[in-house]
Amino acid sequence: MSGENTGLNLKSFRIILYGLLWYLIYIQLDYFSNWFTYEFIGFAQESHLGGAIAFFIADAPKVLILLVVITFIVGIIRTFLSPERIRTLLSGKGELAGNILAALAGIPTPFCSCSAIPLFLGFVQSGIPIGVAMAFLISCPVVNEVALALLFGIYGWKVAGLYALLGMAKAVVGGLVIARLHPERFLEEWVARLLDNNPKGEASKEDTGLFPLTWEDRIADGTQAVREILAGVWHYLVGGIALGAMIYGYMPVEFVSQYMGKETWWNVPLAVLLGIPLYASAVGVIPIIQAFIIKGAALGTTLAFMMSVIGISIPELLMLRKVVKLPLIKIFVGIVALGSVVVGYIFNILI
Amino acid sequence: MIVKVYLSCCGGDKVVDLVKEAVRLSGISAAIETVTDFKEVAKDGIMSTPAIKINDRIVASGRMPKLQDLVTLLSKAAEDK
């Protein structure tokens, strides 16, 4: 028994040590990348290539460190928030409370569509209103821990907080609107049958009674989450940062500030429209928008683009189509797009 | 005994291997079924994968159990029958 305890203590000690070490590296990154690019290699301050390299050197480790830390923490939190528990939390609540909780539940749940749609189904199956389940689906990819951590790391808590707040507001309003449109008629027959067979909304439960999760299990789950995210998103990360570095180094400032600045009203809806068919993880989009913002693009315009890129993905829509009929998918896309436009304008006005 | 393993499109071959190994170690003869179609997964009331069902009991949902625990669960289920 004591052997297990020392094992756990050693593990926590290592985690704290890593945390400290990474924090020290993290706060030195900007300084280091400037020193490395302009003094060590010797690029001129105004050189395009130098700018791109400095950006890449500062950004890649920064994004990576944030990503690992937040995924680890959320991986552990997730062991306390099983889908079953979220479902219990959401059911039997008033409409507004249910929608708000659904939007909140979107933060720690993984954004991969093959986990979001089964959750959506499980919610509907146990009698949670379709509006509430849709609020979850709207919130889940956009307001997730990865996006929030990166926004926090790069733009600070105000931007991250406002993004979370507006993203969740969009999900809540979306859920309320969808509930008014009698969405039951848009369920596919086989889903409706599942509901008919389960009138009391009974839910099957995981039965872990025999082996309750220990802290060691939870830490192992956190580590596993980090491994998965690194395996799953590293190509987005590298691609995004490389593209961001290109934009940073070579995109003319005049072009960006003229067409992507705050003064141009039509760039917000255009950015959202462009983003709908595109799909990437927040990890890939954030370095790109970061480069645009440094070049003078408006924050709201770029965030609207990001919300539309990560909020609507074709694979997710195809999977959703197996569960609900086309009209509800159109409504879903419409709400997410419109919501992104509104959020973009609010950001441009406020910040 | 029937052991059902539920997977998603995100993969999860590892969990199938785990179950196979657990069945082998427990020495129980069990049929292992894998379910990947998410409609079928939903019909069985599974909300997150990977999930494992022994007879009618969901013993893991959304995570990989430890091999040792799985072996115990299998032996328990065999006793109950």
Interface residues (C-beta under 8 A of the other chain):
Chain A: T79 S82 P83 E84 R87 C112 C114 S115 I117 P118 L119 L121 G122 Q125 W190 L194 A203 S204 K205 E206 D207 T208 L210 F211 D217 D221 Q224 M319 K322
Chain B: S8 C9 C10 F38 K39 V41 A42 K43 D44 G45 I46 M47 S48 T49 A51 R57 I58 V59 A60 S61 G62 R63 M64 P65 K66 D69 T72 L73 K76
